[in-house]
Amino acid sequence: MGKSLFRYLPSVDTIKARVDDQSLPESLLTLASRRVMEDLREELLGADQCPYPLEEGKIAGDVVERLVNLQLSKLLSPSLVPVINATGVVVHTNLGRAPLGASIWKRMEEIATRYSNLEYDLEEGSRGSRFTHLERIMTLLTGAEGCVVVNNNAAAVLLVLTAFARGRDVVIPRNELIEIGGSFRLPEIMAQGGARMREVGTTNKVHLKDFEGAIGEDTGLIMKAHWSNYTIEGFTHEVPRSELVALARRSQIPFYEDLGSGLLEDLQLAGLTGEDRVQQVVGEGVDLVSFSGDKMLGGPQAGIVLGRKELVDRLKKHPLTRALRPDKLTLAGLEATAVSYLAGNSRDEIPVMGALFAPSVELAARAEALREMLSRIPGVTASTTPCTSRVGGGSLPSAMLPSMGVTVKVEGLSEVDLERTLRKGSLPILVRSHQGAVLLDVRTLLKGDAAAIAAAVSESSIDSRENRTV
């Protein structure tokens, strides 16, 4: 039939008249009505007959009204929504990386809803700097002399390269020319900063003599970059940081390290090794180090640069800093995050740290509690099972953390169907698969998540039973 069914379509004005909501802009009603019309045209074009009831030769008004209201709901509903992370990946890049703690968010809310001394010196009664708020805490935490903040670590890398190596050489190991998620490629960032890449060594072995042979009059920086999401094992060699620090001193060239994740806690206490802490890097004499605020640090997204005062001051005065600087909410969140570390409360107040250091007995208890909740739902089978979590966020790419999970099966639903149902719910739940069942890793569940999961699984079970009845 195709286009011949178009005669059943109402006009856009008729559609708008059915939903004449005076509280909404006419332009929005027009947009929703036109989209409904486009959807109906497409549907009718592939149909043999009109699938909707008719009134006076047109698609019934109540059908049109429902479709417009659904379209308005889509247009007015945010696409960025909270989700439940049951994957066991603690710093999940695709799920917003680090969730903020309640006390940190409260501090951000206080600053957001009032005027603040963002760039005002209350002691002197004159203009101040937005960078002093975090600098005072981070210098205490790490021993660095100065601190500057930009909007993410990619921006921090770009700023350092531009400020110290524009038109000059950057000596960097060949095996550290990283590419991470979102197509961040270090060689391209160097090119954007106007720096010339001088790669040294091989993909598996780099020696001090490689650095020494590459340094010349045009060298602006010696650089190291965190491997982030890969490892190199076997017949390998890296130059110890202490030797590069000594070389930089002899050559009077700044040594910069892109540390990536910004770890402040000792993860060996959580059974993880291989990730250097910021304090350690600063203490070994690196001139500048940068890292993310929203990975292992557990705060809002930012790029933090620490280092020698005279070098950090150059970054603060660089014109690019103005374009890359963060807003007051980011600075408030970072300061509150840093204060949690300074006060020794990071494991209680920063969700990432709480997840990484969660004791096995606590994980087992949480898994059992979730299993009991799910097992009470008709048609649902749930059991606890050991599983493994990942750190995520470009840190310790091969490390595994022993964890506990709950496998879930719903009668009448395949594993794929249940995963899709949970993912597409009003509060999306992201899960893993395990031996034909959905697996929920409790390490990454936050307060209130268990009850929300039980409600979603219960709803899916009810829908499954109703569908089988029909």
SVG drawing of the C-alpha trace seen along z (x, -y; Angstrom):
<svg xmlns="http://www.w3.org/2000/svg" viewBox="-16 -44 92 66">
<polyline fill="none" stroke="black" stroke-width="0.4" points="0.0,0.0 2.8,-2.4 2.1,-6.1 -1.6,-5.5 -1.9,-5.2 -0.6,-8.7 -4.2,-9.9 -4.8,-8.7 -2.2,-11.2 -3.5,-14.2 -2.0,-17.6 0.7,-19.0 -1.7,-21.7 -4.2,-19.0 -1.6,-17.1 -0.5,-20.2 -4.1,-21.0 -4.5,-17.7 -1.6,-18.5 -2.0,-22.3 0.0,-22.6 0.3,-26.3 3.3,-25.6 5.4,-24.5 6.9,-26.6 5.0,-26.4 8.3,-25.6 8.7,-22.5 5.2,-21.3 5.8,-21.9 9.0,-19.9 7.4,-17.0 4.4,-17.0 6.7,-16.9 8.7,-14.1 5.5,-12.1 4.4,-12.8 7.8,-11.6 7.6,-8.4 4.0,-7.7 5.0,-8.2 7.9,-5.8 5.7,-3.2 2.9,-3.5 5.3,-3.4 6.1,0.2 2.6,1.3 -0.1,3.1 -2.8,1.4 -3.1,-1.3 -2.1,0.3 -4.0,-2.4 -7.8,-3.0 -9.3,-5.7 -11.7,-8.6 -13.3,-10.5 -10.8,-9.0 -7.7,-10.0 -5.6,-8.2 -7.5,-8.5 -6.8,-11.6 -6.1,-9.7 -3.4,-7.7 -1.8,-10.9 -1.9,-12.5 -0.2,-9.5 2.5,-9.5 3.1,-13.3 3.4,-13.0 5.9,-10.2 7.9,-12.4 7.8,-15.3 9.0,-13.0 11.9,-12.0 12.8,-15.5 12.6,-16.8 14.3,-13.8 18.1,-14.0 20.2,-11.4 22.9,-11.6 21.5,-9.4 22.7,-7.6 23.5,-3.9 24.4,-1.1 27.8,0.3 27.8,4.0 30.6,4.8 33.4,4.9 35.4,2.3 36.1,-0.3 37.2,-3.2 35.0,-2.6 35.8,-5.1 32.6,-4.6 30.5,-4.9 31.9,-8.3 35.1,-7.0 35.0,-7.9 31.7,-8.5 31.9,-11.3 31.4,-10.8 28.4,-12.4 30.6,-14.8 32.5,-15.9 29.3,-16.5 27.9,-18.4 30.9,-20.7 30.5,-21.3 26.8,-22.1 27.6,-24.7 30.0,-26.4 27.6,-26.1 24.7,-27.7 26.5,-30.7 29.1,-33.3 32.6,-32.2 36.2,-33.5 37.2,-31.7 39.6,-34.5 39.5,-36.7 42.0,-36.8 40.0,-37.2 43.2,-38.0 44.4,-40.8 41.0,-42.0 42.2,-41.9 42.1,-39.7 43.5,-36.2 44.2,-33.1 41.8,-30.2 44.8,-27.8 45.7,-28.5 42.7,-26.5 43.9,-23.1 47.6,-24.0 47.7,-24.5 46.4,-20.9 48.3,-19.1 51.6,-20.5 51.0,-19.2 50.0,-15.8 52.7,-15.3 55.7,-17.5 55.5,-19.3 56.3,-23.0 53.5,-24.1 50.2,-23.0 48.1,-24.1 44.9,-22.6 43.3,-22.3 40.2,-20.6 41.7,-17.1 45.0,-15.3 45.1,-15.5 45.0,-19.3 47.7,-19.0 50.0,-17.2 49.2,-19.7 50.0,-22.6 53.3,-21.3 54.4,-20.4 53.4,-23.8 54.9,-25.8 58.3,-24.0 58.9,-22.3 57.1,-24.4 59.5,-24.3 61.9,-22.1 62.6,-18.3 60.9,-16.1 62.9,-13.0 60.6,-10.1 61.0,-6.3 59.6,-4.6 57.5,-2.2 55.6,-5.1 54.1,-6.7 50.7,-5.8 47.2,-5.8 44.3,-5.5 40.5,-5.7 38.9,-8.4 41.8,-8.4 44.2,-10.3 47.5,-9.7 50.6,-11.2 52.4,-11.9 49.4,-13.9 49.3,-15.9 53.0,-16.7 52.3,-17.9 49.5,-20.1 51.8,-21.6 54.4,-22.4 56.9,-20.0 59.2,-17.7 59.1,-14.1 62.5,-12.5 61.8,-8.8 64.5,-6.7 65.2,-3.0 63.1,-0.1 59.6,1.2 60.9,3.5 64.2,2.0 65.3,-1.5 68.6,-2.4 70.0,-5.6 72.5,-5.9 69.5,-6.2 68.4,-9.4 71.9,-10.7 72.5,-10.3 69.3,-12.2 69.8,-15.3 71.1,-18.3 70.8,-22.1 67.2,-21.9 65.9,-19.6 63.1,-21.1 61.9,-18.2 62.7,-14.7 59.4,-12.9 57.9,-9.7 54.3,-8.5 52.2,-6.0 51.5,-2.9 47.9,-3.2 46.1,-0.3 48.8,2.1 51.9,4.0 55.2,5.0 56.6,8.2 59.5,10.5 62.8,9.3 62.5,5.7 64.3,2.9 63.3,-0.6 65.5,-3.4 64.8,-3.9 63.2,-7.3 66.1,-8.2 68.6,-8.0 66.4,-10.2 66.2,-12.7 70.0,-12.8 70.3,-13.1 67.8,-16.0 69.8,-17.8 73.1,-17.3 71.6,-18.5 69.5,-21.3 66.5,-20.2 63.1,-19.7 62.0,-16.1 58.2,-15.7 56.2,-12.5 52.6,-11.9 51.6,-9.7 48.1,-9.1 46.0,-8.1 47.0,-10.1 47.3,-7.5 47.8,-8.8 47.0,-5.6 49.3,-2.6 47.6,0.1 49.9,2.8 47.6,2.8 44.8,3.8 47.0,6.5 47.9,4.5 51.4,3.6 52.9,1.8 51.3,-1.7 53.5,-4.5 52.0,-7.0 52.2,-10.7 54.2,-11.3 56.8,-8.8 57.2,-10.4 57.6,-13.9 59.9,-12.6 62.2,-11.1 62.8,-14.6 60.7,-14.7 60.4,-18.3 56.8,-18.1 54.2,-15.4 50.6,-15.4 47.6,-13.1 43.8,-12.9 41.5,-14.0 38.8,-11.5 40.7,-8.3 42.6,-6.9 42.3,-10.2 38.6,-9.7 37.5,-13.3 36.0,-15.3 37.5,-15.3 40.6,-17.5 44.3,-17.5 46.6,-18.3 50.2,-19.3 52.6,-19.3 56.2,-20.2 58.9,-22.8 57.5,-26.2 59.3,-28.1 58.1,-25.6 54.5,-25.6 54.4,-29.4 55.4,-29.4 52.4,-27.2 50.1,-29.4 51.1,-32.4 50.9,-30.6 48.0,-31.9 46.8,-28.4 46.1,-27.9 43.3,-30.5 41.5,-28.4 42.0,-25.1 41.3,-26.1 38.5,-24.4 35.5,-26.0 34.7,-26.6 32.7,-23.3 35.7,-21.2 38.0,-23.1 35.6,-22.7 35.4,-18.9 39.1,-18.5 39.8,-20.4 37.3,-18.4 38.8,-15.2 42.3,-16.3 41.1,-17.2 39.7,-13.6 43.2,-12.2 44.8,-14.7 42.4,-13.8 42.9,-10.1 39.3,-9.6 39.7,-8.6 38.5,-5.0 35.2,-6.2 34.6,-9.3 35.9,-8.5 34.0,-5.6 36.9,-4.5 39.1,-4.0 36.3,-2.3 35.8,0.1 39.5,0.9 40.1,1.5 36.8,3.3 37.7,6.3 36.8,9.8 34.5,10.5 32.5,7.3 32.2,8.3 31.0,11.7 28.4,10.3 27.1,7.8 26.9,10.6 24.9,12.8 22.5,10.0 21.9,9.3 21.4,13.0 18.8,13.2 16.9,10.2 16.9,11.7 16.0,15.2 12.8,14.1 11.5,12.9 9.3,15.5 10.9,17.0 14.4,15.8 17.4,18.0 20.4,16.3 23.6,17.6 26.8,16.1 30.1,16.8 33.7,15.7 34.7,13.4 37.4,10.9 37.2,7.1 39.4,4.7 40.9,1.4 40.1,-0.3 40.7,-3.9 44.0,-3.2 45.7,-1.9 47.2,1.5 45.7,2.9 46.5,6.6 45.7,6.5 42.8,8.5 41.1,8.1 39.4,11.1 35.8,10.2 32.3,11.7 29.4,11.6 25.8,12.8 24.7,14.8 21.0,14.2 18.6,16.2 15.0,15.2 12.7,17.9 11.7,17.4 14.5,15.0 17.8,15.9 21.0,14.4 21.1,12.0 17.4,11.0 18.0,10.3 21.1,8.3 19.2,6.2 16.3,5.7 18.5,4.5 20.5,2.2 17.4,0.6 15.5,0.0 14.6,-3.3 17.7,-3.0 20.1,-1.1 22.1,1.7 25.4,2.7 26.4,6.3 28.7,9.1 28.1,12.6 29.1,15.8 28.3,19.3 24.9,18.6 23.8,16.2 24.0,12.5 26.7,11.7 26.6,8.7 30.0,7.9 29.2,6.3 32.6,4.4 31.3,1.6 27.8,1.3 27.0,-1.9 24.6,-2.6 21.0,-1.8 22.1,0.1 21.1,3.5 17.5,2.4 17.3,0.9 18.7,4.1 16.1,6.2 13.3,4.0 14.5,4.2 14.9,8.0 11.5,8.3 9.9,6.2 11.7,8.3 10.4,11.5 6.8,10.1 7.0,9.1 8.4,12.5 5.6,14.3 2.9,12.1 4.4,12.7 4.4,16.4 0.8,16.2 -0.2,14.3"/>
</svg>
